[in-house]
Amino acid sequence: MKPKINIKKPVLMAGVTILAISLCIILPLEYSKANFISDLSYTFLGLTLAILTIMYGLMGKHFFKGLLFLFLASFVVWCVGNCYFHIQM
């Protein structure tokens, strides 16, 4: 038998709501005042919270394995990118 995936609907709805608020309300307000991409701090904070909430809702108890995979994958991409650009120079 396949293991049943336990999707937490209230957590997913909260993540989607945070994502919608971040993209539809916070981003336009900050974008009108921003000169640089670093000025969009509340937008990035909202997007990060939304992605983490959605990940937890989908992955459940395997949430930390998903975070570990994301960090390792980003580290590998960073290392490969650094090696590639050092070869180009």
Short mmCIF file of the C-alpha atoms (twelve columns), coordinates in Angstrom:
data_MODEL
# 
_entry.id   MODEL 
# 
loop_
_atom_site.group_PDB 
_atom_site.id 
_atom_site.type_symbol 
_atom_site.label_atom_id 
_atom_site.label_alt_id 
_atom_site.label_comp_id 
_atom_site.label_asym_id 
_atom_site.label_seq_id 
_atom_site.Cartn_x 
_atom_site.Cartn_y 
_atom_site.Cartn_z 
_atom_site.pdbx_PDB_model_num 
ATOM 1  C CA . MET A 1  0.000  0.000  0.000   1 
ATOM 2  C CA . LYS A 2  1.118  3.507  -0.736  1 
ATOM 3  C CA . PRO A 3  1.594  5.815  2.213   1 
ATOM 4  C CA . LYS A 4  -1.199 8.350  2.448   1 
ATOM 5  C CA . ILE A 5  -0.134 11.959 1.977   1 
ATOM 6  C CA . ASN A 6  -1.596 14.099 4.732   1 
ATOM 7  C CA . ILE A 7  -2.259 17.531 3.233   1 
ATOM 8  C CA . LYS A 8  -3.087 20.134 5.857   1 
ATOM 9  C CA . LYS A 9  -5.748 22.272 4.187   1 
ATOM 10 C CA . PRO A 10 -5.914 25.134 6.735   1 
ATOM 11 C CA . VAL A 11 -2.139 25.582 6.550   1 
ATOM 12 C CA . LEU A 12 -2.257 25.577 2.746   1 
ATOM 13 C CA . MET A 13 -5.071 28.128 2.742   1 
ATOM 14 C CA . ALA A 14 -3.061 30.338 5.112   1 
ATOM 15 C CA . GLY A 15 -0.011 30.069 2.834   1 
ATOM 16 C CA . VAL A 16 -1.993 30.956 -0.265  1 
ATOM 17 C CA . THR A 17 -3.601 33.880 1.576   1 
ATOM 18 C CA . ILE A 18 -0.203 35.204 2.684   1 
ATOM 19 C CA . LEU A 19 1.051  34.814 -0.888  1 
ATOM 20 C CA . ALA A 20 -1.932 36.706 -2.318  1 
ATOM 21 C CA . ILE A 21 -1.596 39.528 0.222   1 
ATOM 22 C CA . SER A 22 2.122  39.792 -0.451  1 
ATOM 23 C CA . LEU A 23 1.726  39.927 -4.229  1 
ATOM 24 C CA . CYS A 24 -1.487 41.944 -4.550  1 
ATOM 25 C CA . ILE A 25 -1.203 44.455 -1.700  1 
ATOM 26 C CA . ILE A 26 2.319  44.724 -0.293  1 
ATOM 27 C CA . LEU A 27 4.246  44.549 -3.587  1 
ATOM 28 C CA . PRO A 28 2.399  47.420 -5.337  1 
ATOM 29 C CA . LEU A 29 2.714  49.633 -2.251  1 
ATOM 30 C CA . GLU A 30 6.425  48.997 -1.862  1 
ATOM 31 C CA . TYR A 31 7.126  49.092 -5.607  1 
ATOM 32 C CA . SER A 32 5.817  52.649 -5.896  1 
ATOM 33 C CA . LYS A 33 8.331  53.827 -3.270  1 
ATOM 34 C CA . ALA A 34 11.297 51.566 -4.082  1 
ATOM 35 C CA . ASN A 35 14.416 52.668 -5.917  1 
ATOM 36 C CA . PHE A 36 16.288 49.381 -5.526  1 
ATOM 37 C CA . ILE A 37 15.222 45.757 -5.228  1 
ATOM 38 C CA . SER A 38 16.543 45.722 -1.670  1 
ATOM 39 C CA . ASP A 39 13.802 48.223 -0.735  1 
ATOM 40 C CA . LEU A 40 11.166 45.476 -1.166  1 
ATOM 41 C CA . SER A 41 11.871 43.941 2.246   1 
ATOM 42 C CA . TYR A 42 8.251  43.314 3.322   1 
ATOM 43 C CA . THR A 43 7.475  41.710 -0.034  1 
ATOM 44 C CA . PHE A 44 10.373 39.262 0.322   1 
ATOM 45 C CA . LEU A 45 9.414  38.545 3.929   1 
ATOM 46 C CA . GLY A 46 5.820  37.802 2.901   1 
ATOM 47 C CA . LEU A 47 6.899  35.583 0.007   1 
ATOM 48 C CA . THR A 48 9.292  33.665 2.271   1 
ATOM 49 C CA . LEU A 49 6.612  33.091 4.894   1 
ATOM 50 C CA . ALA A 50 4.130  32.012 2.227   1 
ATOM 51 C CA . ILE A 51 6.533  29.533 0.625   1 
ATOM 52 C CA . LEU A 52 7.516  28.039 3.995   1 
ATOM 53 C CA . THR A 53 3.860  27.748 5.043   1 
ATOM 54 C CA . ILE A 54 2.876  26.081 1.775   1 
ATOM 55 C CA . MET A 55 5.853  23.722 2.037   1 
ATOM 56 C CA . TYR A 56 4.800  22.733 5.556   1 
ATOM 57 C CA . GLY A 57 1.205  22.207 4.418   1 
ATOM 58 C CA . LEU A 58 2.271  19.941 1.573   1 
ATOM 59 C CA . MET A 59 5.150  18.069 3.185   1 
ATOM 60 C CA . GLY A 60 3.973  17.733 6.786   1 
ATOM 61 C CA . LYS A 61 6.511  15.874 8.904   1 
ATOM 62 C CA . HIS A 62 9.006  15.826 6.005   1 
ATOM 63 C CA . PHE A 63 9.259  19.633 6.078   1 
ATOM 64 C CA . PHE A 64 12.837 19.694 7.389   1 
ATOM 65 C CA . LYS A 65 13.949 17.230 4.717   1 
ATOM 66 C CA . GLY A 66 12.549 19.623 2.124   1 
ATOM 67 C CA . LEU A 67 14.410 22.556 3.682   1 
ATOM 68 C CA . LEU A 68 17.617 20.540 3.741   1 
ATOM 69 C CA . PHE A 69 17.133 19.657 0.075   1 
ATOM 70 C CA . LEU A 70 16.593 23.339 -0.825  1 
ATOM 71 C CA . PHE A 71 19.710 24.456 1.039   1 
ATOM 72 C CA . LEU A 72 21.869 21.704 -0.449  1 
ATOM 73 C CA . ALA A 73 20.565 22.351 -3.954  1 
ATOM 74 C CA . SER A 74 21.229 26.086 -3.663  1 
ATOM 75 C CA . PHE A 75 24.734 25.389 -2.329  1 
ATOM 76 C CA . VAL A 76 25.495 23.065 -5.257  1 
ATOM 77 C CA . VAL A 77 24.224 25.647 -7.763  1 
ATOM 78 C CA . TRP A 78 26.319 28.335 -6.053  1 
ATOM 79 C CA . CYS A 79 29.458 26.158 -6.176  1 
ATOM 80 C CA . VAL A 80 28.962 25.225 -9.819  1 
ATOM 81 C CA . GLY A 81 28.324 28.871 -10.715 1 
ATOM 82 C CA . ASN A 82 31.487 29.999 -8.953  1 
ATOM 83 C CA . CYS A 83 33.560 27.317 -10.678 1 
ATOM 84 C CA . TYR A 84 32.081 28.209 -14.073 1 
ATOM 85 C CA . PHE A 85 32.768 31.934 -13.695 1 
ATOM 86 C CA . HIS A 86 36.329 31.356 -12.445 1 
ATOM 87 C CA . ILE A 87 37.011 29.234 -15.519 1 
ATOM 88 C CA . GLN A 88 35.648 31.993 -17.771 1 
ATOM 89 C CA . MET A 89 38.070 34.550 -16.315 1 
# 
